Amino acid sequence: MTDILRTIASAIGIGKWVNKLLSPTPEVRYVHMKYPEDSGLSEDFAAKGYNLSWCDERKLQFLLDKNEAKHIFTPPGESKPVVLKVKSNPRDLVLIYKPKT
């Protein structure tokens, strides 16, 4: 049913909006600062041509708007998307990935 809805929405020009609406909401998962290295995420993304880094929440939307970074991950062996964060003072840090330059 969702595939049909996505196809119709794409045909009438509202595909992006419908895809966003139907996409699962990412779970926010708090991890420790060395999580990307300890979990193998850094190595996996490096092999795919991406660099991982921590980003202050204030700068995140700017990077997303400019399509310079992404912040939603689907960990290996899982199907639900997650946003990885570290508690920091005064704002949380968010794990982002960018293409290697």
C-alpha positions as CSV (number, residue, x, y, z in Angstrom):
1,M,0.0,0.0,0.0
2,T,2.8,2.5,0.9
3,D,4.5,1.7,-2.5
4,I,1.3,2.7,-4.3
5,L,0.9,5.8,-2.3
6,R,4.6,6.8,-2.9
7,T,4.1,6.2,-6.7
8,I,1.0,8.3,-6.9
9,A,2.5,11.1,-4.8
10,S,5.6,11.2,-7.0
11,A,3.5,11.4,-10.1
12,I,1.6,14.4,-8.8
13,G,4.7,16.2,-7.5
14,I,4.4,15.7,-3.7
15,G,6.7,12.7,-3.5
16,K,9.2,14.3,-1.2
17,W,6.6,15.3,1.3
18,V,4.9,11.9,1.3
19,N,8.3,10.1,1.6
20,K,9.1,12.2,4.6
21,L,5.7,11.5,6.2
22,L,6.0,7.8,5.6
23,S,9.6,7.4,6.7
24,P,10.1,6.0,10.2
25,T,11.1,8.6,12.8
26,P,14.7,8.1,13.9
27,E,15.3,7.0,17.4
28,V,17.7,9.3,19.3
29,R,20.4,7.2,20.9
30,Y,22.9,8.6,23.4
31,V,26.3,7.0,23.1
32,H,29.9,7.8,24.4
33,M,32.4,9.8,22.4
34,K,34.4,6.8,21.2
35,Y,31.3,4.9,20.1
36,P,32.0,5.3,16.3
37,E,35.5,3.7,16.7
38,D,34.4,1.1,19.3
39,S,31.4,-0.1,17.2
40,G,33.2,-0.2,13.9
41,L,31.0,2.5,12.5
42,S,34.0,4.8,11.6
43,E,35.8,2.0,9.7
44,D,32.6,1.0,7.9
45,F,31.9,4.6,6.8
46,A,35.5,5.2,5.8
47,A,35.4,2.2,3.5
48,K,32.3,3.8,1.9
49,G,34.1,7.1,1.4
50,Y,32.7,9.1,4.3
51,N,34.3,10.9,7.3
52,L,32.5,10.9,10.7
53,S,32.6,13.8,13.1
54,W,30.7,15.3,16.0
55,C,28.7,18.4,15.4
56,D,27.2,21.0,17.8
57,E,23.4,20.9,17.6
58,R,23.4,24.6,16.7
59,K,25.3,24.0,13.5
60,L,23.5,20.8,12.4
61,Q,20.6,22.4,10.6
62,F,22.9,24.7,8.6
63,L,24.9,21.7,7.4
64,L,21.8,19.7,6.6
65,D,20.3,22.7,4.7
66,K,23.4,23.0,2.6
67,N,23.5,19.2,1.9
68,E,27.0,19.2,3.4
69,A,26.3,16.4,5.9
70,K,23.8,13.7,7.0
71,H,23.0,12.6,10.5
72,I,20.7,9.6,10.3
73,F,22.3,6.2,10.5
74,T,20.9,2.7,10.2
75,P,23.3,0.5,12.2
76,P,24.4,-2.8,10.8
77,G,21.9,-5.5,11.5
78,E,19.1,-3.0,12.4
79,S,16.3,-1.7,10.3
80,K,15.3,1.4,12.4
81,P,17.2,4.6,11.7
82,V,18.9,6.3,14.6
83,V,20.5,9.7,15.4
84,L,23.6,9.3,17.6
85,K,24.3,11.9,20.2
86,V,26.7,12.6,23.1
87,K,25.6,14.5,26.1
88,S,27.7,17.7,26.3
89,N,27.6,21.0,28.0
90,P,25.8,23.3,27.1
91,R,24.4,21.4,24.0
92,D,24.5,17.9,22.8
93,L,26.8,16.8,20.0
94,V,25.4,14.9,17.0
95,L,27.3,12.4,14.9
96,I,27.4,13.4,11.3
97,Y,28.9,12.0,8.1
98,K,30.3,13.8,5.1
99,P,31.9,12.6,1.8
100,K,35.6,12.5,2.0
101,T,37.2,15.4,0.1
